Amino acid sequence: MQFLMPVFTNIAAYKFAPLEELPELREHLLAKCIAWELKGTILLSLEGINLFIAGLKPEIDLLLAEVHAISGLEDLTPKYSESDHQPFTRMLVRLKKEIIAFGVEGIDPARNPAPRLSARTLAKWLDEGRPVTLLDTRNDYEIKLGTFKDAIPMGIEHFREFPEASTKLPEEMKKQTVVTFCTGGIRCEKAASFLEQRGFEQVFQLDGGILKYFEECGGTHYEGECFVFDKRVSLDPNLKQADAAVCFCCQATLTPQEQRDPRYVPSQSCPHCS
């Protein structure tokens, strides 16, 4: 008798919205997730929610119903992917000052968002050859696995470095059409708002980030894979687990070619270990 392996539904979602009674909300969501055998992380802040959760589809739907019942989160829209294993090891619900660490006061995407650009609109602009400056707001180790063709990296190892790194961008970029992007949209949303404050005249955020772009447009104009913060490590443009790995010792991302290097010994070393 053949047994089918369970298919896990993975969701990534965030929403900037003023939230209240955070300790009570934390306990409520944690209890629900544990009861439904979900795993992953939910971050709660006065500025909103950020979550990465995996589980069976019916239980994921139950969680989304709970989240949508929270004032301000009614229209939270997740990005979906599937896996044949649970990519998270535990369930965490944490209270944070920010749902994505940035460290700049006065950035309030809930009340003052930068314009959003849909995945299909960006693909259309690129198909047409429209002059667009693509600004990758992710960390260097993520970009290593893939990014949009001709995108400009920020040269950062943590998103908190973005404000300082942005001072090195060419002054003429302030007059250009700039599209910020990241994995799921949360970082590029804060980055776009910050750039507007710095005088960038036409800056957009890629709505839903790379994952939404993959969902709607596949891999057109994108080169490589997309790093994700779970045991899958990276997804291809079909939203399937790709072949990247992470070194257990130094946490470097490893391409398939680097995994064939004789210095790569799983759980022991890799070509980047000192």
ChimeraX commands (.cxc) that place a marker at each C-alpha (Angstrom):
marker #1 position 0.00,0.00,0.00 radius 0.5
marker #1 position 1.42,3.35,-1.05 radius 0.5
marker #1 position 1.22,6.28,1.36 radius 0.5
marker #1 position 1.20,9.83,0.06 radius 0.5
marker #1 position 3.54,12.27,1.74 radius 0.5
marker #1 position 1.75,15.32,3.20 radius 0.5
marker #1 position 2.07,18.56,1.31 radius 0.5
marker #1 position 2.86,21.54,3.51 radius 0.5
marker #1 position 1.49,24.96,2.63 radius 0.5
marker #1 position 3.97,27.77,3.28 radius 0.5
marker #1 position 2.78,31.35,3.65 radius 0.5
marker #1 position 4.71,34.59,3.94 radius 0.5
marker #1 position 2.79,37.76,4.73 radius 0.5
marker #1 position 3.11,41.13,6.38 radius 0.5
marker #1 position 1.00,44.19,6.90 radius 0.5
marker #1 position 1.86,47.62,8.26 radius 0.5
marker #1 position -1.11,48.57,10.45 radius 0.5
marker #1 position -1.47,50.03,13.96 radius 0.5
marker #1 position -1.98,47.10,16.35 radius 0.5
marker #1 position -3.03,47.16,20.01 radius 0.5
marker #1 position -3.03,44.81,23.03 radius 0.5
marker #1 position 0.01,42.99,21.72 radius 0.5
marker #1 position 0.66,40.65,24.71 radius 0.5
marker #1 position -2.91,39.34,24.56 radius 0.5
marker #1 position -2.71,38.99,20.78 radius 0.5
marker #1 position 0.57,37.12,21.09 radius 0.5
marker #1 position -0.87,34.57,23.51 radius 0.5
marker #1 position -3.98,34.11,21.38 radius 0.5
marker #1 position -2.11,33.47,18.12 radius 0.5
marker #1 position 0.48,31.23,19.76 radius 0.5
marker #1 position -2.19,29.04,21.34 radius 0.5
marker #1 position -4.02,28.71,18.01 radius 0.5
marker #1 position -0.87,27.86,16.06 radius 0.5
marker #1 position 0.19,25.22,18.58 radius 0.5
marker #1 position -3.29,23.67,18.57 radius 0.5
marker #1 position -3.22,23.53,14.77 radius 0.5
marker #1 position 0.35,22.12,14.67 radius 0.5
marker #1 position 1.67,25.05,12.67 radius 0.5
marker #1 position 5.32,26.08,12.77 radius 0.5
marker #1 position 7.21,29.23,11.87 radius 0.5
marker #1 position 7.46,32.77,13.20 radius 0.5
marker #1 position 5.00,35.61,13.74 radius 0.5
marker #1 position 6.37,39.05,14.62 radius 0.5
marker #1 position 3.98,41.55,16.20 radius 0.5
marker #1 position 4.63,45.24,16.67 radius 0.5
marker #1 position 2.72,48.47,17.15 radius 0.5
marker #1 position 3.45,49.02,13.44 radius 0.5
marker #1 position 2.02,45.72,12.18 radius 0.5
marker #1 position 2.58,41.99,11.64 radius 0.5
marker #1 position 5.13,39.86,9.78 radius 0.5
marker #1 position 4.75,36.10,9.51 radius 0.5
marker #1 position 6.31,33.00,7.96 radius 0.5
marker #1 position 4.24,29.89,8.70 radius 0.5
marker #1 position 3.95,26.35,7.35 radius 0.5
marker #1 position 1.45,23.60,7.97 radius 0.5
marker #1 position -1.38,21.68,6.39 radius 0.5
marker #1 position -3.67,23.77,4.20 radius 0.5
marker #1 position -6.87,23.57,6.33 radius 0.5
marker #1 position -4.99,24.77,9.41 radius 0.5
marker #1 position -3.25,27.54,7.45 radius 0.5
marker #1 position -6.70,28.71,6.36 radius 0.5
marker #1 position -7.85,28.73,9.99 radius 0.5
marker #1 position -4.87,30.89,10.98 radius 0.5
marker #1 position -5.53,33.34,8.14 radius 0.5
marker #1 position -9.14,33.65,9.29 radius 0.5
marker #1 position -7.90,34.55,12.78 radius 0.5
marker #1 position -5.49,37.13,11.40 radius 0.5
marker #1 position -8.09,38.66,9.07 radius 0.5
marker #1 position -10.39,39.14,12.07 radius 0.5
marker #1 position -7.85,41.54,13.63 radius 0.5
marker #1 position -8.65,45.22,13.04 radius 0.5
marker #1 position -6.36,46.61,10.34 radius 0.5
marker #1 position -5.36,43.19,8.98 radius 0.5
marker #1 position -8.55,42.39,7.08 radius 0.5
marker #1 position -6.82,42.59,3.70 radius 0.5
marker #1 position -3.51,40.92,4.60 radius 0.5
marker #1 position -2.54,38.92,1.51 radius 0.5
marker #1 position -0.09,36.01,1.84 radius 0.5
marker #1 position 2.34,34.60,-0.72 radius 0.5
marker #1 position 1.95,30.84,-1.07 radius 0.5
marker #1 position 4.37,28.01,-1.84 radius 0.5
marker #1 position 4.42,24.29,-1.10 radius 0.5
marker #1 position 6.95,21.82,0.26 radius 0.5
marker #1 position 7.05,18.09,0.96 radius 0.5
marker #1 position 8.46,18.69,4.44 radius 0.5
marker #1 position 7.98,21.11,7.33 radius 0.5
marker #1 position 10.64,23.81,6.76 radius 0.5
marker #1 position 10.44,25.19,10.32 radius 0.5
marker #1 position 11.44,23.50,13.56 radius 0.5
marker #1 position 9.27,25.39,16.08 radius 0.5
marker #1 position 6.48,27.93,16.51 radius 0.5
marker #1 position 7.38,31.42,17.74 radius 0.5
marker #1 position 5.26,34.53,18.25 radius 0.5
marker #1 position 7.40,37.49,19.25 radius 0.5
marker #1 position 6.79,41.10,20.21 radius 0.5
marker #1 position 9.18,43.50,18.50 radius 0.5
marker #1 position 9.74,47.24,18.25 radius 0.5
marker #1 position 9.65,46.89,14.45 radius 0.5
marker #1 position 8.39,44.03,12.31 radius 0.5
marker #1 position 11.50,44.54,10.18 radius 0.5
marker #1 position 14.51,46.15,11.87 radius 0.5
marker #1 position 15.40,49.46,10.21 radius 0.5
marker #1 position 16.26,51.85,13.04 radius 0.5
marker #1 position 14.99,55.09,11.48 radius 0.5
marker #1 position 12.29,57.07,13.26 radius 0.5
marker #1 position 9.40,58.52,11.30 radius 0.5
marker #1 position 9.10,55.81,8.63 radius 0.5
marker #1 position 5.40,54.88,8.73 radius 0.5
marker #1 position 4.32,52.80,5.72 radius 0.5
marker #1 position 0.87,52.26,7.25 radius 0.5
marker #1 position 0.03,55.95,7.02 radius 0.5
marker #1 position 2.50,57.16,4.38 radius 0.5
marker #1 position 3.23,54.32,1.97 radius 0.5
marker #1 position 5.28,54.71,-1.18 radius 0.5
marker #1 position 3.46,53.84,-4.43 radius 0.5
marker #1 position 3.14,50.12,-5.12 radius 0.5
marker #1 position 4.02,48.55,-8.45 radius 0.5
marker #1 position 2.42,45.20,-9.31 radius 0.5
marker #1 position 4.52,42.29,-10.53 radius 0.5
marker #1 position 2.77,42.25,-13.89 radius 0.5
marker #1 position 3.31,45.98,-14.38 radius 0.5
marker #1 position 7.02,45.65,-13.64 radius 0.5
marker #1 position 7.31,42.74,-16.08 radius 0.5
marker #1 position 5.51,44.83,-18.71 radius 0.5
marker #1 position 7.83,47.78,-18.17 radius 0.5
marker #1 position 10.87,45.52,-18.51 radius 0.5
marker #1 position 9.42,43.85,-21.62 radius 0.5
marker #1 position 8.99,47.29,-23.17 radius 0.5
marker #1 position 12.53,48.35,-22.28 radius 0.5
marker #1 position 11.25,51.21,-20.18 radius 0.5
marker #1 position 14.04,52.97,-18.24 radius 0.5
marker #1 position 13.78,51.53,-14.73 radius 0.5
marker #1 position 16.37,51.39,-11.97 radius 0.5
marker #1 position 15.89,48.17,-10.00 radius 0.5
marker #1 position 17.21,48.48,-6.45 radius 0.5
marker #1 position 17.74,45.23,-4.53 radius 0.5
marker #1 position 17.22,46.01,-0.83 radius 0.5
marker #1 position 18.24,42.52,0.37 radius 0.5
marker #1 position 21.47,41.39,1.98 radius 0.5
marker #1 position 24.48,40.39,-0.12 radius 0.5
marker #1 position 24.28,36.70,0.85 radius 0.5
marker #1 position 20.70,36.60,-0.46 radius 0.5
marker #1 position 21.52,38.39,-3.70 radius 0.5
marker #1 position 24.30,35.88,-4.37 radius 0.5
marker #1 position 21.68,33.24,-5.25 radius 0.5
marker #1 position 19.77,35.41,-7.71 radius 0.5
marker #1 position 18.28,38.80,-8.55 radius 0.5
marker #1 position 16.69,40.73,-11.40 radius 0.5
marker #1 position 18.85,41.33,-14.45 radius 0.5
marker #1 position 20.85,44.57,-14.09 radius 0.5
marker #1 position 19.53,45.20,-10.57 radius 0.5
marker #1 position 21.69,47.37,-8.30 radius 0.5
marker #1 position 22.70,45.71,-4.99 radius 0.5
marker #1 position 22.94,47.85,-1.87 radius 0.5
marker #1 position 26.08,46.08,-0.61 radius 0.5
marker #1 position 24.71,45.38,2.87 radius 0.5
marker #1 position 24.78,42.45,5.29 radius 0.5
marker #1 position 21.76,43.62,7.30 radius 0.5
marker #1 position 18.77,45.76,6.41 radius 0.5
marker #1 position 19.64,48.22,9.20 radius 0.5
marker #1 position 22.61,49.23,7.01 radius 0.5
marker #1 position 20.30,50.41,4.21 radius 0.5
marker #1 position 19.97,54.07,5.33 radius 0.5
marker #1 position 23.74,54.58,5.43 radius 0.5
marker #1 position 24.27,52.64,2.19 radius 0.5
marker #1 position 21.65,54.78,0.44 radius 0.5
marker #1 position 23.85,57.86,0.90 radius 0.5
marker #1 position 26.28,56.28,-1.57 radius 0.5
marker #1 position 23.70,56.04,-4.36 radius 0.5
marker #1 position 24.34,58.42,-7.28 radius 0.5
marker #1 position 22.63,61.79,-6.92 radius 0.5
marker #1 position 21.16,61.47,-10.43 radius 0.5
marker #1 position 19.19,58.42,-9.30 radius 0.5
marker #1 position 16.83,60.77,-7.47 radius 0.5
marker #1 position 15.43,61.79,-10.86 radius 0.5
marker #1 position 15.08,58.23,-12.17 radius 0.5
marker #1 position 12.20,55.76,-11.93 radius 0.5
marker #1 position 13.35,53.52,-9.07 radius 0.5
marker #1 position 11.72,50.23,-8.09 radius 0.5
marker #1 position 12.80,48.76,-4.76 radius 0.5
marker #1 position 12.35,45.03,-4.24 radius 0.5
marker #1 position 13.03,42.28,-1.70 radius 0.5
marker #1 position 11.84,38.75,-0.91 radius 0.5
marker #1 position 8.24,39.38,0.12 radius 0.5
marker #1 position 7.80,43.14,0.05 radius 0.5
marker #1 position 8.34,44.25,3.64 radius 0.5
marker #1 position 11.90,45.58,3.31 radius 0.5
marker #1 position 11.32,47.33,-0.01 radius 0.5
marker #1 position 8.24,49.01,1.48 radius 0.5
marker #1 position 10.28,50.66,4.23 radius 0.5
marker #1 position 13.15,51.34,1.83 radius 0.5
marker #1 position 10.88,53.10,-0.68 radius 0.5
marker #1 position 9.35,55.30,2.02 radius 0.5
marker #1 position 12.83,56.19,3.28 radius 0.5
marker #1 position 14.05,57.08,-0.22 radius 0.5
marker #1 position 11.04,59.34,-0.70 radius 0.5
marker #1 position 12.07,61.17,2.48 radius 0.5
marker #1 position 15.57,61.53,1.01 radius 0.5
marker #1 position 14.23,63.30,-2.07 radius 0.5
marker #1 position 13.82,60.49,-4.61 radius 0.5
marker #1 position 11.12,61.79,-6.91 radius 0.5
marker #1 position 9.71,58.62,-8.51 radius 0.5
marker #1 position 10.21,55.56,-6.34 radius 0.5
marker #1 position 8.00,52.48,-6.25 radius 0.5
marker #1 position 7.94,49.33,-4.13 radius 0.5
marker #1 position 7.46,45.97,-5.86 radius 0.5
marker #1 position 4.18,44.80,-4.35 radius 0.5
marker #1 position 4.63,41.36,-2.80 radius 0.5
marker #1 position 8.34,41.25,-3.60 radius 0.5
marker #1 position 10.11,38.54,-5.57 radius 0.5
marker #1 position 7.82,35.77,-4.32 radius 0.5
marker #1 position 4.74,37.49,-5.70 radius 0.5
marker #1 position 6.63,38.20,-8.93 radius 0.5
marker #1 position 7.46,34.48,-9.26 radius 0.5
marker #1 position 3.83,33.62,-8.56 radius 0.5
marker #1 position 2.48,35.93,-11.29 radius 0.5
marker #1 position 5.32,36.23,-13.82 radius 0.5
marker #1 position 7.64,33.28,-13.31 radius 0.5
marker #1 position 11.33,33.90,-13.94 radius 0.5
marker #1 position 11.12,36.44,-16.76 radius 0.5
marker #1 position 13.84,39.13,-16.28 radius 0.5
marker #1 position 15.06,37.31,-13.14 radius 0.5
marker #1 position 18.35,35.40,-12.96 radius 0.5
marker #1 position 18.81,32.56,-10.48 radius 0.5
marker #1 position 16.84,31.70,-7.34 radius 0.5
marker #1 position 15.35,33.54,-4.38 radius 0.5
marker #1 position 16.80,33.05,-0.90 radius 0.5
marker #1 position 14.23,32.28,1.80 radius 0.5
marker #1 position 14.69,32.23,5.57 radius 0.5
marker #1 position 13.85,28.60,6.29 radius 0.5
marker #1 position 15.29,25.13,5.73 radius 0.5
marker #1 position 14.47,25.22,2.02 radius 0.5
marker #1 position 17.17,27.96,1.62 radius 0.5
marker #1 position 16.00,29.03,-1.85 radius 0.5
marker #1 position 13.08,28.81,-4.27 radius 0.5
marker #1 position 13.18,28.73,-8.04 radius 0.5
marker #1 position 10.82,30.84,-10.20 radius 0.5
marker #1 position 8.28,27.99,-10.01 radius 0.5
marker #1 position 8.25,28.44,-6.21 radius 0.5
marker #1 position 9.84,25.01,-5.77 radius 0.5
marker #1 position 12.77,24.27,-3.48 radius 0.5
marker #1 position 16.02,24.81,-5.38 radius 0.5
marker #1 position 19.51,23.40,-4.85 radius 0.5
marker #1 position 21.19,26.00,-2.64 radius 0.5
marker #1 position 22.48,25.18,0.84 radius 0.5
marker #1 position 23.73,27.04,3.90 radius 0.5
marker #1 position 26.98,26.19,5.65 radius 0.5
marker #1 position 26.32,24.96,9.19 radius 0.5
marker #1 position 29.51,26.60,10.48 radius 0.5
marker #1 position 29.80,30.04,8.85 radius 0.5
marker #1 position 26.20,30.45,7.57 radius 0.5
marker #1 position 27.37,31.29,4.03 radius 0.5
marker #1 position 24.94,30.53,1.22 radius 0.5
marker #1 position 26.29,27.86,-1.11 radius 0.5
marker #1 position 25.48,27.40,-4.78 radius 0.5
marker #1 position 25.43,23.86,-6.26 radius 0.5
marker #1 position 28.91,24.51,-7.67 radius 0.5
marker #1 position 30.26,25.47,-4.24 radius 0.5
marker #1 position 28.69,22.32,-2.76 radius 0.5
marker #1 position 30.85,20.28,-5.15 radius 0.5
marker #1 position 34.00,21.94,-3.81 radius 0.5
marker #1 position 36.12,19.43,-1.85 radius 0.5
marker #1 position 36.25,21.90,1.04 radius 0.5
marker #1 position 32.50,21.53,1.52 radius 0.5
marker #1 position 31.76,18.92,4.17 radius 0.5
marker #1 position 28.12,19.11,5.33 radius 0.5
marker #1 position 27.82,20.30,8.94 radius 0.5
marker #1 position 31.61,20.84,9.11 radius 0.5
marker #1 position 33.08,23.29,6.57 radius 0.5
marker #1 position 32.72,25.04,3.23 radius 0.5
marker #1 position 34.89,27.12,0.85 radius 0.5
marker #1 position 34.01,30.28,2.80 radius 0.5
marker #1 position 35.01,29.02,6.25 radius 0.5
marker #1 position 38.16,30.67,7.57 radius 0.5
marker link #1:1,2 radius 0.2
marker link #1:2,3 radius 0.2
marker link #1:3,4 radius 0.2
marker link #1:4,5 radius 0.2
marker link #1:5,6 radius 0.2
marker link #1:6,7 radius 0.2
marker link #1:7,8 radius 0.2
marker link #1:8,9 radius 0.2
marker link #1:9,10 radius 0.2
marker link #1:10,11 radius 0.2
marker link #1:11,12 radius 0.2
marker link #1:12,13 radius 0.2
marker link #1:13,14 radius 0.2
marker link #1:14,15 radius 0.2
marker link #1:15,16 radius 0.2
marker link #1:16,17 radius 0.2
marker link #1:17,18 radius 0.2
marker link #1:18,19 radius 0.2
marker link #1:19,20 radius 0.2
marker link #1:20,21 radius 0.2
marker link #1:21,22 radius 0.2
marker link #1:22,23 radius 0.2
marker link #1:23,24 radius 0.2
marker link #1:24,25 radius 0.2
marker link #1:25,26 radius 0.2
marker link #1:26,27 radius 0.2
marker link #1:27,28 radius 0.2
marker link #1:28,29 radius 0.2
marker link #1:29,30 radius 0.2
marker link #1:30,31 radius 0.2
marker link #1:31,32 radius 0.2
marker link #1:32,33 radius 0.2
marker link #1:33,34 radius 0.2
marker link #1:34,35 radius 0.2
marker link #1:35,36 radius 0.2
marker link #1:36,37 radius 0.2
marker link #1:37,38 radius 0.2
marker link #1:38,39 radius 0.2
marker link #1:39,40 radius 0.2
marker link #1:40,41 radius 0.2
marker link #1:41,42 radius 0.2
marker link #1:42,43 radius 0.2
marker link #1:43,44 radius 0.2
marker link #1:44,45 radius 0.2
marker link #1:45,46 radius 0.2
marker link #1:46,47 radius 0.2
marker link #1:47,48 radius 0.2
marker link #1:48,49 radius 0.2
marker link #1:49,50 radius 0.2
marker link #1:50,51 radius 0.2
marker link #1:51,52 radius 0.2
marker link #1:52,53 radius 0.2
marker link #1:53,54 radius 0.2
marker link #1:54,55 radius 0.2
marker link #1:55,56 radius 0.2
marker link #1:56,57 radius 0.2
marker link #1:57,58 radius 0.2
marker link #1:58,59 radius 0.2
marker link #1:59,60 radius 0.2
marker link #1:60,61 radius 0.2
marker link #1:61,62 radius 0.2
marker link #1:62,63 radius 0.2
marker link #1:63,64 radius 0.2
marker link #1:64,65 radius 0.2
marker link #1:65,66 radius 0.2
marker link #1:66,67 radius 0.2
marker link #1:67,68 radius 0.2
marker link #1:68,69 radius 0.2
marker link #1:69,70 radius 0.2
marker link #1:70,71 radius 0.2
marker link #1:71,72 radius 0.2
marker link #1:72,73 radius 0.2
marker link #1:73,74 radius 0.2
marker link #1:74,75 radius 0.2
marker link #1:75,76 radius 0.2
marker link #1:76,77 radius 0.2
marker link #1:77,78 radius 0.2
marker link #1:78,79 radius 0.2
marker link #1:79,80 radius 0.2
marker link #1:80,81 radius 0.2
marker link #1:81,82 radius 0.2
marker link #1:82,83 radius 0.2
marker link #1:83,84 radius 0.2
marker link #1:84,85 radius 0.2
marker link #1:85,86 radius 0.2
marker link #1:86,87 radius 0.2
marker link #1:87,88 radius 0.2
marker link #1:88,89 radius 0.2
marker link #1:89,90 radius 0.2
marker link #1:90,91 radius 0.2
marker link #1:91,92 radius 0.2
marker link #1:92,93 radius 0.2
marker link #1:93,94 radius 0.2
marker link #1:94,95 radius 0.2
marker link #1:95,96 radius 0.2
marker link #1:96,97 radius 0.2
marker link #1:97,98 radius 0.2
marker link #1:98,99 radius 0.2
marker link #1:99,100 radius 0.2
marker link #1:100,101 radius 0.2
marker link #1:101,102 radius 0.2
marker link #1:102,103 radius 0.2
marker link #1:103,104 radius 0.2
marker link #1:104,105 radius 0.2
marker link #1:105,106 radius 0.2
marker link #1:106,107 radius 0.2
marker link #1:107,108 radius 0.2
marker link #1:108,109 radius 0.2
marker link #1:109,110 radius 0.2
marker link #1:110,111 radius 0.2
marker link #1:111,112 radius 0.2
marker link #1:112,113 radius 0.2
marker link #1:113,114 radius 0.2
marker link #1:114,115 radius 0.2
marker link #1:115,116 radius 0.2
marker link #1:116,117 radius 0.2
marker link #1:117,118 radius 0.2
marker link #1:118,119 radius 0.2
marker link #1:119,120 radius 0.2
marker link #1:120,121 radius 0.2
marker link #1:121,122 radius 0.2
marker link #1:122,123 radius 0.2
marker link #1:123,124 radius 0.2
marker link #1:124,125 radius 0.2
marker link #1:125,126 radius 0.2
marker link #1:126,127 radius 0.2
marker link #1:127,128 radius 0.2
marker link #1:128,129 radius 0.2
marker link #1:129,130 radius 0.2
marker link #1:130,131 radius 0.2
marker link #1:131,132 radius 0.2
marker link #1:132,133 radius 0.2
marker link #1:133,134 radius 0.2
marker link #1:134,135 radius 0.2
marker link #1:135,136 radius 0.2
marker link #1:136,137 radius 0.2
marker link #1:137,138 radius 0.2
marker link #1:138,139 radius 0.2
marker link #1:139,140 radius 0.2
marker link #1:140,141 radius 0.2
marker link #1:141,142 radius 0.2
marker link #1:142,143 radius 0.2
marker link #1:143,144 radius 0.2
marker link #1:144,145 radius 0.2
marker link #1:145,146 radius 0.2
marker link #1:146,147 radius 0.2
marker link #1:147,148 radius 0.2
marker link #1:148,149 radius 0.2
marker link #1:149,150 radius 0.2
marker link #1:150,151 radius 0.2
marker link #1:151,152 radius 0.2
marker link #1:152,153 radius 0.2
marker link #1:153,154 radius 0.2
marker link #1:154,155 radius 0.2
marker link #1:155,156 radius 0.2
marker link #1:156,157 radius 0.2
marker link #1:157,158 radius 0.2
marker link #1:158,159 radius 0.2
marker link #1:159,160 radius 0.2
marker link #1:160,161 radius 0.2
marker link #1:161,162 radius 0.2
marker link #1:162,163 radius 0.2
marker link #1:163,164 radius 0.2
marker link #1:164,165 radius 0.2
marker link #1:165,166 radius 0.2
marker link #1:166,167 radius 0.2
marker link #1:167,168 radius 0.2
marker link #1:168,169 radius 0.2
marker link #1:169,170 radius 0.2
marker link #1:170,171 radius 0.2
marker link #1:171,172 radius 0.2
marker link #1:172,173 radius 0.2
marker link #1:173,174 radius 0.2
marker link #1:174,175 radius 0.2
marker link #1:175,176 radius 0.2
marker link #1:176,177 radius 0.2
marker link #1:177,178 radius 0.2
marker link #1:178,179 radius 0.2
marker link #1:179,180 radius 0.2
marker link #1:180,181 radius 0.2
marker link #1:181,182 radius 0.2
marker link #1:182,183 radius 0.2
marker link #1:183,184 radius 0.2
marker link #1:184,185 radius 0.2
marker link #1:185,186 radius 0.2
marker link #1:186,187 radius 0.2
marker link #1:187,188 radius 0.2
marker link #1:188,189 radius 0.2
marker link #1:189,190 radius 0.2
marker link #1:190,191 radius 0.2
marker link #1:191,192 radius 0.2
marker link #1:192,193 radius 0.2
marker link #1:193,194 radius 0.2
marker link #1:194,195 radius 0.2
marker link #1:195,196 radius 0.2
marker link #1:196,197 radius 0.2
marker link #1:197,198 radius 0.2
marker link #1:198,199 radius 0.2
marker link #1:199,200 radius 0.2
marker link #1:200,201 radius 0.2
marker link #1:201,202 radius 0.2
marker link #1:202,203 radius 0.2
marker link #1:203,204 radius 0.2
marker link #1:204,205 radius 0.2
marker link #1:205,206 radius 0.2
marker link #1:206,207 radius 0.2
marker link #1:207,208 radius 0.2
marker link #1:208,209 radius 0.2
marker link #1:209,210 radius 0.2
marker link #1:210,211 radius 0.2
marker link #1:211,212 radius 0.2
marker link #1:212,213 radius 0.2
marker link #1:213,214 radius 0.2
marker link #1:214,215 radius 0.2
marker link #1:215,216 radius 0.2
marker link #1:216,217 radius 0.2
marker link #1:217,218 radius 0.2
marker link #1:218,219 radius 0.2
marker link #1:219,220 radius 0.2
marker link #1:220,221 radius 0.2
marker link #1:221,222 radius 0.2
marker link #1:222,223 radius 0.2
marker link #1:223,224 radius 0.2
marker link #1:224,225 radius 0.2
marker link #1:225,226 radius 0.2
marker link #1:226,227 radius 0.2
marker link #1:227,228 radius 0.2
marker link #1:228,229 radius 0.2
marker link #1:229,230 radius 0.2
marker link #1:230,231 radius 0.2
marker link #1:231,232 radius 0.2
marker link #1:232,233 radius 0.2
marker link #1:233,234 radius 0.2
marker link #1:234,235 radius 0.2
marker link #1:235,236 radius 0.2
marker link #1:236,237 radius 0.2
marker link #1:237,238 radius 0.2
marker link #1:238,239 radius 0.2
marker link #1:239,240 radius 0.2
marker link #1:240,241 radius 0.2
marker link #1:241,242 radius 0.2
marker link #1:242,243 radius 0.2
marker link #1:243,244 radius 0.2
marker link #1:244,245 radius 0.2
marker link #1:245,246 radius 0.2
marker link #1:246,247 radius 0.2
marker link #1:247,248 radius 0.2
marker link #1:248,249 radius 0.2
marker link #1:249,250 radius 0.2
marker link #1:250,251 radius 0.2
marker link #1:251,252 radius 0.2
marker link #1:252,253 radius 0.2
marker link #1:253,254 radius 0.2
marker link #1:254,255 radius 0.2
marker link #1:255,256 radius 0.2
marker link #1:256,257 radius 0.2
marker link #1:257,258 radius 0.2
marker link #1:258,259 radius 0.2
marker link #1:259,260 radius 0.2
marker link #1:260,261 radius 0.2
marker link #1:261,262 radius 0.2
marker link #1:262,263 radius 0.2
marker link #1:263,264 radius 0.2
marker link #1:264,265 radius 0.2
marker link #1:265,266 radius 0.2
marker link #1:266,267 radius 0.2
marker link #1:267,268 radius 0.2
marker link #1:268,269 radius 0.2
marker link #1:269,270 radius 0.2
marker link #1:270,271 radius 0.2
marker link #1:271,272 radius 0.2
marker link #1:272,273 radius 0.2
marker link #1:273,274 radius 0.2
view
